[in-house]
Every structure is written in C-alpha cells, then in structure tokens.
Amino acid sequence: MTLHPGSASTSDPAGPSAVDLNADVGESFGRWTLGDDDALLPHLTSANVACGFHAGDPLTLRRTCARAVSLGVSIGAQVGYRDLAGFGRRYIDVPAAELAADVLYQLGALDAMARAAGGRVAYLKPHGALYHAVSRQEEQAEAVVEAVVAFGGLPVLGLAGSSFLDVVRAAGLEAVGEGFADRAYLPDGGLVPRSAPGALLTDPVAAAAQAIELARSGEVRSLCVHGDSPGAPQLAAAVRAALAEAEIPVGAFA
C-alpha cells in the first residue's frame, strides 16, 4: 500500500472524475448522542450508517435512513464487531463463519430500515477495528466479502491501496478506494493510530487541503470525514467548498 498525501498524482490530466464525500452517522445509542448528524448529512453524498453492533439503536438507524433519503444521500452499511462498549474500535478474533454471519445480519437489519424510508443499502464499509483488520488478515477480509456476496452483491468501500480491496475485486465486487480528510497518514499509506498525537485533523483548512490532495491522487473515489470528529459538520462543509473551488465534481459512487 503506497497511497499517502503528497504521493504523485495518477489522475487524468483532463480533470478528475467525481469524488464521493462520506461520513459515519447513526452512531448515537439511546440517550447517548454522538455527533451532529442533522448538521452533517446535508454536506454528504454518502452516509455510512451504523448497524447496531458497534453503535446505533433501531430508532436512531431508522431516523438516520429517513433523513438520508430525504436529502438524496446514498446509504451504506457501516458494519463492525459486536462491541457496543468499545465502539467497535477493539480488535476481536471472530471465527470467519461467525463474522460472515454477523456482517450479513447487520446488512439485513439496515436494509430493512432503509427500505422502510424509501431507500436501500447501496454499499458496505467496515468500521473501526474491523476496517483495519480486513487489510491485515485475509481470513477476516474474505468473511466480510462472503457476507456481501450472500446479500446479493454491493460495492465495498475500503482504504485505497489496501489488500482488502484486492479481495473485494477477486470476488467480482466493485471496490471503492477511500481517503480520509480528517486523519493523519503514515509514510506507508496507513493511518496514524488514534492514540498518537496529531492523529486527527481538526482544522477545516488542513482537512480541506488534504482532501484535495487525496482526490487528485487518482486512487481515491470517496473522501471520509468521521461523524464523531470535533466539528465534523464544519470539516465536511470546508471539504465540500474546497472541492467546488478546485472544480472537482462531487457525487455518490452508488
């Protein structure tokens, strides 16, 4: 994996194709509110909606899907480990068959909420520890992909340049490379661990500049702003404005 901000551009000199802007939403649970989804969603083209295993309760998911549909925002299943206490950011060594069933379960649950709102689940994105695990452990990557195939097939969003997207392509699914506007990168293209200083970019100007760099890399089709990042709506608005100023079209990939 070689992608990182500052890498040489491989984009078409005639101009970049449309880039998607996504964020993790629907992560509140009961009386615990996380993020400001109402302020964030209007800036997005795709919404990674939690599916209840690592975050989100049924009413939150249904309301989030309805809001996304009303705004014309594409709905994606943000699937994770069964880990509400750890917000899905703790690695769990789940057997492959169990993980595939867990992912399929989450897909089905969110799709029901989306369809009740007049929409559908259009893609899948792993969350948190699972997002990183599928790029390191082929067995877990194959389990996630197996669930998507069993569901009937969907585009899959993952870290641009990662081995996970190779597994996705090998299964005949559409692989969508993702870059992060609000996360610092390591020299090898991975993300700086959240526990390290400077892991999060909270300055809208810095986030917007990194988003433009990633969009022009030729490897990133979707840019992410985390819904639980400080000032996420302002970050997303700054990224959207910067893309418009750079004349980079914005649109959902699914």
C-alpha positions as CSV (number, residue, x, y, z in Angstrom):
1,M,0.0,0.0,0.0
2,T,1.6,3.2,-1.1
3,L,-1.1,5.9,-1.1
4,H,-0.5,8.9,1.2
5,P,-0.9,12.6,0.9
6,G,1.9,14.0,-1.2
7,S,2.2,11.0,-3.5
8,A,2.5,11.5,-7.2
9,S,-0.8,12.1,-8.9
10,T,-2.1,9.4,-11.3
11,S,-5.3,11.3,-12.2
12,D,-6.4,12.1,-15.7
13,P,-4.7,15.4,-16.8
14,A,-8.0,16.4,-18.4
15,G,-9.5,16.7,-14.9
16,P,-10.6,14.5,-12.0
17,S,-13.7,12.4,-12.1
18,A,-16.4,12.8,-9.5
19,V,-15.4,12.1,-5.9
20,D,-17.8,11.0,-3.1
21,L,-17.9,12.6,0.3
22,N,-18.9,10.2,3.1
23,A,-19.2,10.2,6.9
24,D,-20.0,7.7,9.7
25,V,-23.5,8.6,11.1
26,G,-26.3,7.0,13.1
27,E,-23.9,6.2,15.9
28,S,-26.0,7.5,18.8
29,F,-27.4,5.0,21.2
30,G,-30.5,5.6,23.4
31,R,-29.8,8.7,25.5
32,W,-26.2,8.8,24.3
33,T,-25.8,11.2,21.4
34,L,-22.7,11.1,19.3
35,G,-22.1,13.7,16.6
36,D,-24.4,16.1,14.9
37,D,-25.9,14.1,12.1
38,D,-28.6,16.6,11.2
39,A,-25.9,19.3,10.5
40,L,-23.5,16.8,8.9
41,L,-25.8,14.9,6.4
42,P,-26.6,17.9,4.1
43,H,-22.9,18.1,3.2
44,L,-22.5,14.4,2.2
45,T,-23.2,12.4,-0.8
46,S,-23.0,9.0,1.1
47,A,-23.8,8.1,4.7
48,N,-22.1,5.2,6.4
49,V,-24.9,4.3,8.8
50,A,-24.1,2.2,11.9
51,C,-25.9,-1.1,12.0
52,G,-26.4,-1.7,15.8
53,F,-23.5,-3.9,16.6
54,H,-20.9,-1.3,17.5
55,A,-23.2,1.7,17.6
56,G,-26.8,2.8,16.8
57,D,-30.1,1.7,18.2
58,P,-33.1,0.8,15.9
59,L,-34.9,4.1,16.2
60,T,-31.7,6.0,15.5
61,L,-31.0,3.9,12.4
62,R,-34.5,4.3,11.1
63,R,-34.4,8.1,11.6
64,T,-31.0,8.4,10.1
65,C,-32.0,6.4,7.0
66,A,-35.1,8.6,6.6
67,R,-33.1,11.8,6.8
68,A,-30.6,10.5,4.3
69,V,-33.3,9.5,1.8
70,S,-34.9,13.0,2.2
71,L,-31.6,14.6,1.3
72,G,-30.8,12.3,-1.6
73,V,-27.8,10.9,0.3
74,S,-26.7,7.3,-0.6
75,I,-27.0,4.8,2.4
76,G,-24.1,2.5,3.2
77,A,-23.9,-0.2,5.9
78,Q,-21.2,0.7,8.4
79,V,-20.6,-2.8,9.8
80,G,-18.4,-3.6,12.8
81,Y,-17.6,-6.1,15.5
82,R,-20.2,-6.8,18.1
83,D,-18.7,-4.3,20.5
84,L,-21.0,-1.6,21.8
85,A,-18.8,-1.0,24.9
86,G,-15.7,-0.4,22.8
87,F,-17.5,1.4,19.9
88,G,-16.1,-1.3,17.6
89,R,-12.6,0.0,17.9
90,R,-11.3,-3.1,19.7
91,Y,-10.0,-6.0,17.6
92,I,-12.0,-9.2,18.2
93,D,-10.7,-12.5,16.8
94,V,-14.0,-13.7,15.5
95,P,-14.1,-17.0,13.6
96,A,-14.7,-16.5,9.9
97,A,-18.1,-18.2,9.7
98,E,-19.3,-16.1,12.7
99,L,-18.0,-12.9,11.3
100,A,-19.7,-13.5,7.9
101,A,-23.0,-14.2,9.7
102,D,-22.6,-11.0,11.8
103,V,-22.0,-8.9,8.8
104,L,-24.9,-10.4,6.9
105,Y,-27.1,-9.8,9.9
106,Q,-26.1,-6.1,10.0
107,L,-26.7,-5.7,6.3
108,G,-30.2,-7.1,6.5
109,A,-31.1,-5.0,9.5
110,L,-30.1,-1.7,8.0
111,D,-31.6,-2.6,4.6
112,A,-34.9,-3.1,6.3
113,M,-34.6,0.4,7.9
114,A,-33.5,1.9,4.6
115,R,-36.4,0.3,2.6
116,A,-38.9,1.5,5.2
117,A,-37.7,5.0,4.4
118,G,-37.9,4.5,0.7
119,G,-34.3,3.8,0.1
120,R,-31.9,0.9,0.2
121,V,-28.4,-0.1,1.3
122,A,-26.2,0.8,-1.6
123,Y,-22.7,-0.2,-0.4
124,L,-20.8,-1.6,2.6
125,K,-18.0,-0.1,4.7
126,P,-16.3,-1.9,7.6
127,H,-15.9,0.2,10.8
128,G,-13.1,0.8,13.3
129,A,-11.0,-2.2,14.2
130,L,-12.7,-4.3,11.5
131,Y,-11.7,-1.7,8.9
132,H,-8.1,-2.2,9.8
133,A,-8.3,-6.0,10.4
134,V,-9.5,-6.7,6.9
135,S,-6.4,-5.1,5.4
136,R,-4.1,-7.3,7.6
137,Q,-6.0,-10.6,7.9
138,E,-7.1,-12.3,4.7
139,E,-9.5,-14.6,6.6
140,Q,-11.5,-11.7,8.1
141,A,-11.4,-9.9,4.7
142,E,-12.9,-12.9,3.0
143,A,-15.5,-13.3,5.7
144,V,-16.8,-9.7,5.1
145,V,-16.8,-10.2,1.4
146,E,-18.6,-13.6,1.7
147,A,-21.4,-11.7,3.6
148,V,-21.7,-9.1,0.8
149,V,-21.9,-11.8,-1.8
150,A,-24.5,-13.7,0.2
151,F,-26.5,-10.5,0.4
152,G,-26.5,-10.3,-3.4
153,G,-23.5,-8.1,-4.0
154,L,-22.7,-4.4,-3.3
155,P,-19.9,-2.0,-3.8
156,V,-17.4,-2.2,-0.9
157,L,-15.6,0.9,0.5
158,G,-12.1,0.4,1.9
159,L,-8.8,2.1,2.4
160,A,-7.3,3.0,-1.0
161,G,-4.4,0.8,-1.9
162,S,-5.2,-1.8,0.7
163,S,-5.1,-5.6,0.2
164,F,-8.7,-5.7,1.3
165,L,-9.8,-4.1,-2.0
166,D,-7.9,-6.9,-3.8
167,V,-10.1,-9.5,-2.0
168,V,-13.2,-7.5,-2.9
169,R,-12.2,-7.4,-6.6
170,A,-11.3,-11.1,-6.6
171,A,-14.9,-11.8,-5.6
172,G,-16.2,-9.8,-8.6
173,L,-17.5,-6.9,-6.4
174,E,-16.9,-3.2,-7.0
175,A,-14.0,-1.9,-4.9
176,V,-14.1,1.8,-4.0
177,G,-10.9,3.3,-2.6
178,E,-11.3,5.7,0.3
179,G,-9.2,8.5,1.7
180,F,-9.6,10.4,5.0
181,A,-9.8,14.2,5.2
182,D,-9.6,14.2,8.9
183,R,-6.9,11.6,9.7
184,A,-3.2,11.9,9.5
185,Y,-1.3,9.3,7.3
186,L,1.8,7.2,7.9
187,P,4.5,7.1,5.2
188,D,3.3,3.6,4.1
189,G,-0.2,4.9,3.4
190,G,-1.8,3.6,6.7
191,L,-3.4,5.8,9.2
192,V,-1.7,7.3,12.3
193,P,-3.2,5.4,15.3
194,R,-5.8,7.4,17.1
195,S,-3.8,7.2,20.3
196,A,-0.9,9.1,18.7
197,P,-0.5,12.9,18.8
198,G,-1.8,14.6,15.7
199,A,-3.8,11.5,14.5
200,L,-6.9,13.7,14.0
201,L,-7.1,16.8,11.7
202,T,-9.5,19.2,13.4
203,D,-8.6,22.3,11.4
204,P,-11.0,22.7,8.5
205,V,-8.4,24.3,6.3
206,A,-5.9,21.4,6.8
207,A,-8.7,18.8,6.3
208,A,-9.8,20.5,3.1
209,A,-6.2,20.7,1.8
210,Q,-5.7,17.0,2.4
211,A,-9.0,16.2,0.8
212,I,-8.0,17.9,-2.4
213,E,-4.6,16.2,-2.4
214,L,-6.3,12.8,-2.0
215,A,-9.0,13.5,-4.6
216,R,-6.2,14.3,-7.1
217,S,-4.2,11.2,-6.3
218,G,-6.2,9.1,-8.8
219,E,-6.7,6.3,-6.2
220,V,-9.4,7.8,-4.0
221,R,-13.1,7.8,-5.1
222,S,-14.5,8.6,-1.8
223,L,-13.4,11.0,1.0
224,C,-14.4,10.5,4.6
225,V,-15.0,12.8,7.5
226,H,-15.7,11.0,10.7
227,G,-19.0,11.9,12.2
228,D,-17.6,11.8,15.8
229,S,-14.7,14.1,14.9
230,P,-14.7,17.5,16.7
231,G,-16.6,20.0,14.4
232,A,-17.4,17.3,11.8
233,P,-20.1,19.4,10.1
234,Q,-17.7,22.3,9.7
235,L,-15.0,20.0,8.4
236,A,-17.4,18.5,5.8
237,A,-18.5,21.9,4.7
238,A,-14.9,23.0,4.3
239,V,-14.1,19.9,2.2
240,R,-17.2,20.4,0.0
241,A,-16.3,24.1,-0.6
242,A,-12.7,23.2,-1.4
243,L,-13.8,20.6,-3.9
244,A,-16.1,23.1,-5.6
245,E,-13.3,25.7,-5.7
246,A,-10.9,23.1,-7.2
247,E,-13.6,22.3,-9.8
248,I,-13.7,18.6,-8.6
249,P,-17.2,17.3,-9.1
250,V,-18.9,15.6,-6.2
251,G,-21.3,12.7,-6.4
252,A,-22.1,9.4,-4.8
253,F,-20.5,6.3,-6.2
254,A,-23.5,4.1,-5.5
